[in-house]
């Protein structure tokens, strides 16, 4: 009995400290964690926050189109499509090409999600920041993306999810389930955007070389 208790305690501590800390800040640098993003003022005193980031070998203009065309019957979510389709958030695979008809996005627009509330656009700075936020039954949330150019045509893409909710047992339990699930899907989404943006850059470079050779 004591051995079982110690094993459970050890696993709990392992999850709560190194594992949970890892998936709340996956891919980030100290700069990513401390930088002020466009949507931070929406929730003054968040109950929970997680920041994820990666470097993309492409400039912002190859990344931005994938962000603005997200959504149901739009570009998709670039995550695990089979899960998104299973739960009704998408009805088709995520797009692997830029969709010109979904490249216009403005504040007050709502990015549709097949099942559940859509993502209202709170703020948008083309090629720099996209902020989505809303409130549902006292649960306030912000999901934002920051696009930060680096040198040599590389870009840092940062995703930050912030929530404010009542500190109850039910919400505590809900967040224990949502934290790993949100991490798994968000990580895959960022990798999906990276793959598509780098492919778009490669295609653009190939066209440019072909045009130069033909000239």
N, C-alpha and C positions, 0 to 999 in steps of 0.2 A: 504493500500500500504506500509506504513511504517512498519507495523507488519510483512508483508511478507518479506520485505527486511531484517529485523532484524533476522527472522528465518533462512533465507538463509545464512546470515552472520555468525550466530552462528553455523550452521551445517558445513559451510566451515571451520571455525576456529577449530571446533572439529575434523574434518577429517585431516586438514593439520598439526595439532600439535600432540595431543595424539594418534590418530588412525594411522596416517601415520608413526609416530615414532615407534609405536608398531610393525607394520608389516615390518618395515625395520630392526628391530633388535630382532625379535621373538626368545625367548628361550635363548638369549645370556646372558653371564655374562660380567663384565668389562674386564676380561681377554680375553674372546673370541673376543671382539671388538677391543682390542689393540694389540693382538698377530699378529706377522708378519707371513704371510702364503706364501707358495712356489710361488704362482702366482702373488703376489702383484707387483713385479717389471715390469710385462708385460705392465701395464698402469701406467705411472709415475704420471699423474695428472688427475685422473678420474673425470668425470662429475657427476657420480651417483654411489652409492655403497650400498649394503644391505647384512647383515650378519645374518644367522639363525643357530641355534644350538640346540642339545638335547643330553641327556645322554642315552647311550645304555647299558643294562645289559649283555654285551658280550665283549670278547676281540677283537682286530683288525682283527684277522684271521677269525672271523665269520662275519665281516662287509665287508671286502675288496672284496670278491667274487661278492657281489651284485653290487658294484660300477663298476668293470671292465667289467661286462657283460651287462651293460646298452645298450639300443639302439633298433632300428627297426629290427625286425626279430632276435633279440637277447633276452636279459632278460627283455626288456621293460623299463619303467620309474618309476614304483612303485607308481604312483600318482593316479589320477582319470582316470582309464583306459577308461571309456566310453567317457570322453572328449578327451583324446589323440587319440582314435580311430575315434571319430566324426570328428576331424580336420585333420585326416590322418597321424598323427605322429606315430601311431602304427597300426598293423593289427591283433593283438591278445592280450589277457590279459597278464599282466606282469607275469613273471615266479615266482613260489613259491619254486623253487629248484635251486641249483647251477648247472650251465651248463658247464661241463668241456671243451667243444669245444670253449667257449668264455672267457677263463680265461687268455689268453695271450694278453696283450695290451702294445704297445710301443709308444714312441714319433714319431709323424708324421702319426700315424694311425688316421682314422676318424671314430668316432662313428656315424653310420647312423641314420638318422631321416627320416621317410617316406615322409613327405612333407616339403620341405625347405632344407637349407644347413645342413650338418652333423656337429658334434662337433669335430674339430681337437684336438688331444692330444698334448699339448705344453710341459708338464713336468709330470713325474710320478716317485714316490718313493713308491715301493710296501709296502702296509700296513701302509702308512703314508700320502701320498698326491697324488691327481689326479688333474691336471690343464688342462682345456679345454679353447681354445680361438680362436678368429677369427676376421675378418674385413669384413663388408658388406656395400657397398655404403657410406663409411666414418664413419660407426658406428662400433666402436671397442669394443669388449666385452671379458670378462674373467669370466668363471664359474669354481670355484675350490672347492675341498673338502679336509678337513684336518681331520685326524684320530689321536686322542690324548688319549693315555691310562691313565686311572685313577687307583685307587687302587681296590683290590678285583675283578679283572676281568671286570671292567666297563670301558667304553670308551666314550670320548666326540667326537661327529661327528659335524663338522662345515662346513657349506656351505656359500660361499661368491660370490656374483655376482657383477661385476664391469663393468662400461661402460664409454666410452668417445665418445661424439657426439657434433655436432655443436649446439650452443645455439640459436635455431630458434623456432618460434611459433609452427611449425609442429612437431618438435621433443619433445617440451614441452608437447604438447597435447598427443603425442604417449606415452610418459612415464607415463602420468597420468593414461592411460588405462593399460599399461603394469605392473606398480608397484603392484597394488592389484592382478592382474591375476597371475603374477610370484610368489607372496607370497603364494597365495592359492595352486598353483601346487607344489611349492618347499616344503612347510610345509607338504603337504600330502606325498610327495616323501620321506622326511626324516622319517616320521612316518612309511612309508612302509618299508624302509630299517631297521628301528628299530625292527619292528615286525618280519621280516624275519631273521635278525641276532639273535634275542633272541630265535626264534624257532630252528634255526640251533644249537645254543649252547645247548638248552635243549635236542635235539635229540642226540647230541654228548655225553652229560652227561649220557643219558639213555643207550646208547650203551656201554659206559665205565663201568657202573654199571652192566650191563648184562654180560659183559665179565669177570668181577671180580667174579660174583656169579657163573659163569660156570667154572671158573678155579679151 
